[in-house]
Amino acid sequence: MKKGFIVVLVALLALGGSAMAQKNIKLGHINSNDLMQIMPGRDTAMALLQKEVEDLQAEMEAMKKEYETQVNNYLAKKDQLSELIRKSKESDIQKMAERIETFQTNAQKLLEDRQEELLKPIVDRAKAAIEEVGKENGYTYIFDAGVGTLLYSQDSDDIMPLVKKKLGLK
């Protein structure tokens, strides 16, 4: 992605040098990570997500304890069990290990989806405000300093104060 962006930027500079010289280009930058930290609703969304993480972790711990108990009970009685019962218990233990693994995978996916669901409206509001500030103030390009896509910023305006004002933030 970065390589593609750099290649496009270099091509624009090389091919459009004379056109760029004629057009006044106004650059801006913002640190989206800093903006997200102060966005209204973010703390509530993160608290909800944290509660869901804790609930899933508690369930996972309960499953692991049950698994350990079954393994320990099996190992303690293994020599006293008939082959049929031993194989049945081993199968039960294996199935439980598979359920734990499936639960972990599903929980991770669930949390990723939930984070996307909770943060999307907040991210969309921030993007809309950035776009409005860009249009209202005549910016040609606005770079995100928060994710490392800023290549050079000496002649770039930090638009964070304008976006905060647009969002009604202090």
C-alpha positions in Angstrom: 0.0 0.0 0.0 2.8 2.4 1.0 4.8 1.5 -2.1 1.8 2.1 -4.3 1.1 5.4 -2.7 4.8 6.5 -3.2 4.8 5.3 -6.8 1.6 7.3 -7.5 3.0 10.4 -5.8 6.3 10.2 -7.7 4.4 9.7 -11.0 2.2 12.7 -10.3 5.2 14.8 -9.5 7.1 13.7 -12.6 4.3 13.8 -15.1 2.4 16.7 -13.7 5.2 19.0 -12.7 4.2 21.9 -15.0 0.5 21.5 -14.2 1.3 21.5 -10.5 3.3 24.6 -10.9 0.3 26.4 -12.3 -2.1 25.1 -9.7 -1.8 26.2 -6.1 -1.6 23.0 -4.0 -2.4 23.2 -0.3 -1.3 20.4 1.9 -2.6 19.5 5.3 -2.0 16.8 7.9 -3.7 15.3 10.9 -2.9 12.6 13.3 -6.0 10.4 13.2 -4.9 8.4 16.2 -4.9 11.6 18.3 -8.3 12.6 16.9 -9.7 9.2 17.7 -8.6 9.5 21.3 -10.7 12.6 21.8 -13.8 11.6 19.7 -17.1 11.6 21.6 -18.4 8.1 22.1 -15.0 6.4 21.8 -14.7 5.8 25.5 -18.1 4.3 25.8 -17.5 2.1 22.8 -14.1 0.9 24.2 -15.8 0.2 27.6 -18.4 -1.9 25.9 -15.8 -3.8 24.0 -13.7 -4.3 27.2 -16.7 -5.8 29.0 -17.2 -8.2 26.1 -13.5 -9.1 26.2 -13.7 -9.8 29.9 -16.8 -12.0 29.5 -15.2 -14.0 26.8 -12.0 -14.4 28.8 -14.0 -15.6 31.8 -15.7 -18.2 29.7 -12.4 -19.3 28.2 -10.9 -19.7 31.7 -13.8 -21.8 32.8 -13.4 -24.0 29.7 -9.6 -24.4 30.3 -10.2 -25.3 34.0 -12.7 -27.9 33.0 -10.2 -29.3 30.4 -7.4 -29.4 33.0 -9.7 -31.2 35.5 -10.7 -33.8 32.9 -7.0 -34.4 31.9 -5.9 -34.6 35.6 -8.7 -37.0 36.4 -7.9 -39.1 33.4 -4.2 -39.3 34.2 -4.9 -40.2 37.8 -7.1 -43.2 36.8 -5.7 -44.1 33.4 -4.0 -47.3 34.5 -7.2 -48.5 36.3 -9.5 -48.0 33.3 -10.4 -50.5 30.7 -9.2 -49.8 27.1 -12.7 -48.9 26.0 -13.2 -46.4 28.8 -9.7 -45.0 28.3 -10.3 -44.4 24.6 -13.7 -42.8 25.4 -12.1 -40.5 27.9 -9.2 -39.6 25.5 -11.8 -38.9 22.8 -13.7 -36.6 25.2 -10.6 -34.7 26.1 -9.6 -34.3 22.5 -13.1 -33.0 21.7 -12.9 -30.5 24.5 -9.5 -29.3 23.3 -11.1 -28.8 19.8 -14.0 -26.9 21.4 -11.6 -24.6 23.2 -9.7 -23.9 20.0 -12.9 -23.2 18.1 -14.1 -20.9 20.9 -10.8 -19.0 20.8 -11.1 -18.5 17.0 -14.7 -17.5 17.1 -14.2 -15.1 20.0 -11.3 -13.4 18.2 -13.5 -12.9 15.1 -16.4 -11.8 17.2 -14.3 -9.1 19.0 -12.9 -7.9 15.7 -16.4 -7.6 14.2 -17.7 -5.9 17.4 -14.9 -3.4 17.4 -15.6 -2.5 13.8 -19.3 -2.2 14.6 -18.8 0.0 17.6 -16.1 2.3 16.2 -17.4 2.7 12.6 -19.9 5.5 13.4 -17.1 7.4 15.3 -14.6 6.9 12.4 -17.2 7.9 9.9 -17.9 11.2 11.8 -14.2 11.9 12.0 -13.7 11.2 8.2 -16.7 13.4 7.3 -15.3 16.3 9.4 -11.9 15.9 7.8 -13.4 16.0 4.4 -15.5 19.0 5.2 -12.5 20.9 6.6 -10.6 20.0 3.5 -13.3 21.3 1.2 -14.0 24.4 3.2 -10.4 25.4 3.5 -9.3 24.5 0.0 -6.9 21.7 0.8 -5.7 19.6 -2.2 -4.4 16.8 0.0 -4.6 15.9 3.6 -2.2 13.3 4.9 -2.6 11.1 8.0 0.4 11.5 10.2 -1.0 8.9 12.7 -0.4 5.9 10.4 2.9 6.9 8.9 1.7 8.1 5.5 3.2 11.5 5.9 6.3 11.9 3.8 7.1 15.6 4.3 5.3 18.2 6.4 7.2 21.4 6.3 4.7 23.1 4.0 1.7 21.2 5.4 -0.9 22.6 7.8 -2.0 20.7 10.9 -5.8 20.6 10.5 -6.5 19.1 13.9 -7.7 22.5 15.3 -10.1 22.9 12.4 -11.4 19.3 12.7 -11.9 19.7 16.4 -13.9 22.9 15.8 -16.0 21.2 13.2 -16.8 18.4 15.6 -17.4 20.9 18.5 -14.4 19.5 20.5 -12.0 21.4 22.7 
